[in-house]
Amino acid sequence: YNLVRWQAHCHVSRQSYDFFQNDFAGRIATKVWQAGQATGDLMQSFIEVVWFMVVYTVTTLVLVAGLDLRLAVLVVIWITAFGWLARRYLPAIRKHAEQTAEAGSMITGRIVDSYSNVQTLKLFSADGDDRYIRSGFDIYLDALRPFTRRLTGVRMALTTLSGIMITAIACFAVYLWIEGSITVGAVAFTLSLVLRLNMLLGRLMMQLNSILRNLGVLENSKALISQPLGLTDAPDAKKLVVTGGRIEVNNV
C-alpha cells in the first residue's frame, strides 16, 4: 500500500508548477492515495481468495464426479453459467468504477479547495460555494447510481442461478438415490459440497467485482500519476552552486 503511494507521490511532487495550478490539490492527493489502496486490495484478493476458490471448485468437481459423472456435469454447467455472468457484468463494473473514482476525486478536490480558501469564500461567496459543492455531489451521485444498479443486477443474477442449480442438483441426487445409483450418505455429501460451493461462488463473484473495481480505480489514478514530467533538466545540466546572494533593481 504505502510503497505504491510513496512512489506515486515522488513522481507527482516533481511535476511542474503548472501541473498543480491546473488541477485541484485534493483531487491529486486522492488519486495518489487511492492508487496504493487499490493496488493492495487487488493483490490481496488474488492471493487470499481467488486462488483458494479455484482449488476448492476443482476439488468439489472431482469429488462429485467420483460419486456420479452426471452430477459432475451439473456442477460444470453451474460453473460455466457463473463464468458467463462474470464475463457479462464485470467489465461494465470496471468502467463504472473508473467513472465513480473520477467523480469522487473531483468532489474531494472541490471540498479541499473550498476549505483551503475558506476565508475568501466566507467573505465573498458562501452561497456560491455551496452551489458549487452541491453540483459536485450531484455529479458523483450520477456516476454512482448506474454503478450500484449494476452491482444489484450481478447479485440478483447470481442468486437466481445458485437457487436453480442447487435445486437441480438436489433433485437429481435424490433421483439417483431412489434408483439405487448412490447412497443416502452420497446425497448428503453432495448437498454439503454444493451448499459450500454456492457460498464460495458468491464470495468469488464479489471478489472478482472488487478486483475489477480496483482496476478501474487504478486506471483512473494512472491517467494522472503516469503523466510525464512537464519540466526536466537538460541532459548536460550541471549542479547548481550558490556562492553568494544579491538583489539588484534596475529602472524602477
KAGI-V153668 format. One record per residue. RES is the residue in three letters. SS is DSSP state (H for helix, E for strand, - for the rest). D_CENTER is the distance of its C-alpha to the mean C-alpha in whole Angstrom. Layout:
[[RES:SS:D_CENTER] [RES:SS:D_CENTER]]
//
This chain:
[[TYR:-:14] [ASN:H:18] [LEU:H:19] [VAL:H:16] [ARG:H:16] [TRP:H:20] [GLN:H:20] [ALA:H:18] [HIS:H:21] [CYS:H:24] [HIS:H:23] [VAL:H:22] [SER:-:25] [ARG:-:28] [GLN:-:27] [SER:-:30] [TYR:H:31] [ASP:H:30] [PHE:H:27] [PHE:H:26] [GLN:H:29] [ASN:-:27] [ASP:-:24] [PHE:-:23] [ALA:H:23] [GLY:H:20] [ARG:H:18] [ILE:H:19] [ALA:H:18] [THR:H:15] [LYS:H:13] [VAL:H:15] [TRP:H:14] [GLN:H:10] [ALA:H:10] [GLY:H:12] [GLN:H:10] [ALA:H:6] [THR:H:9] [GLY:H:11] [ASP:H:8] [LEU:H:8] [MET:H:11] [GLN:H:12] [SER:H:10] [PHE:H:13] [ILE:H:16] [GLU:H:16] [VAL:H:15] [VAL:H:15] [TRP:H:18] [PHE:H:20] [MET:H:19] [VAL:H:20] [VAL:H:23] [TYR:H:24] [THR:H:24] [VAL:H:26] [THR:H:29] [THR:H:29] [LEU:H:30] [VAL:H:32] [LEU:H:34] [VAL:H:34] [ALA:H:36] [GLY:H:38] [LEU:H:39] [ASP:-:39] [LEU:H:38] [ARG:H:38] [LEU:H:35] [ALA:H:33] [VAL:H:33] [LEU:H:32] [VAL:H:29] [VAL:H:28] [ILE:H:28] [TRP:H:25] [ILE:H:23] [THR:H:24] [ALA:H:23] [PHE:H:20] [GLY:H:19] [TRP:H:20] [LEU:H:18] [ALA:H:15] [ARG:H:16] [ARG:H:17] [TYR:H:14] [LEU:H:11] [PRO:H:11] [ALA:H:12] [ILE:H:9] [ARG:H:7] [LYS:H:10] [HIS:H:10] [ALA:H:6] [GLU:H:8] [GLN:H:11] [THR:H:10] [ALA:H:9] [GLU:H:13] [ALA:H:14] [GLY:H:13] [SER:H:15] [MET:H:18] [ILE:H:19] [THR:H:18] [GLY:H:20] [ARG:H:23] [ILE:H:23] [VAL:H:24] [ASP:H:26] [SER:H:28] [TYR:H:29] [SER:H:30] [ASN:-:32] [VAL:H:33] [GLN:H:37] [THR:H:37] [LEU:H:35] [LYS:H:37] [LEU:H:40] [PHE:H:40] [SER:-:37] [ALA:H:35] [ASP:H:35] [GLY:H:34] [ASP:H:31] [ASP:H:30] [ARG:H:30] [TYR:H:28] [ILE:H:25] [ARG:H:26] [SER:H:25] [GLY:H:22] [PHE:H:21] [ASP:H:22] [ILE:H:20] [TYR:H:16] [LEU:H:17] [ASP:H:18] [ALA:H:15] [LEU:H:13] [ARG:H:16] [PRO:H:15] [PHE:H:12] [THR:H:13] [ARG:H:16] [ARG:H:14] [LEU:H:12] [THR:H:16] [GLY:H:17] [VAL:H:15] [ARG:H:16] [MET:H:20] [ALA:H:20] [LEU:H:19] [THR:H:22] [THR:H:24] [LEU:H:24] [SER:H:24] [GLY:H:27] [ILE:H:29] [MET:H:29] [ILE:H:30] [THR:H:33] [ALA:H:34] [ILE:H:33] [ALA:H:35] [CYS:H:38] [PHE:H:38] [ALA:H:39] [VAL:H:41] [TYR:H:43] [LEU:H:43] [TRP:H:45] [ILE:H:47] [GLU:-:49] [GLY:-:49] [SER:-:46] [ILE:-:44] [THR:-:45] [VAL:H:44] [GLY:H:42] [ALA:H:40] [VAL:H:39] [ALA:H:38] [PHE:H:36] [THR:H:34] [LEU:H:33] [SER:H:32] [LEU:H:30] [VAL:H:29] [LEU:H:28] [ARG:H:26] [LEU:H:24] [ASN:H:23] [MET:H:21] [LEU:H:19] [LEU:H:18] [GLY:H:17] [ARG:H:15] [LEU:H:14] [MET:H:13] [MET:H:11] [GLN:H:9] [LEU:H:9] [ASN:H:7] [SER:H:5] [ILE:H:5] [LEU:H:5] [ARG:H:2] [ASN:H:2] [LEU:H:5] [GLY:H:6] [VAL:H:6] [LEU:H:8] [GLU:H:10] [ASN:H:11] [SER:H:12] [LYS:H:14] [ALA:H:16] [LEU:H:17] [ILE:H:17] [SER:-:19] [GLN:-:22] [PRO:-:25] [LEU:-:27] [GLY:-:29] [LEU:-:32] [THR:-:34] [ASP:-:37] [ALA:-:39] [PRO:-:40] [ASP:-:43] [ALA:-:42] [LYS:-:44] [LYS:-:43] [LEU:-:44] [VAL:-:47] [VAL:-:49] [THR:-:52] [GLY:-:53] [GLY:-:52] [ARG:-:54] [ILE:-:54] [GLU:-:56] [VAL:-:56] [ASN:-:58] [ASN:-:60] [VAL:-:58]]
//
